[in-house]
């Protein structure tokens, strides 16, 4: 995946997630997406991190106070770092896709599948 596609895909995925406040990426979000590419963070790691973070938010105890909306791509950095240290297998990413497919328009990120 080339740099422009990586950045566009990452920002499209981020903006397409529920629980995000942004309607379009900020300059800081664009810079962070570029930095992740430049640091050779694999697309699979970034994609899995965003989906895993969302799944964790959705699986919280309903009695817990509600979380604020996600306002920055930087919100996902701890999970990106976690997955860089402890990668998950491809089947894990597929399970996240299956679990979240009804909530995310993946075609906006990758085109029709």
Helices and strands as residue ranges (DSSP letters): H 3-16, H 27-38, H 43-58, G 73-76, H 77-85, H 90-100, H 107-110
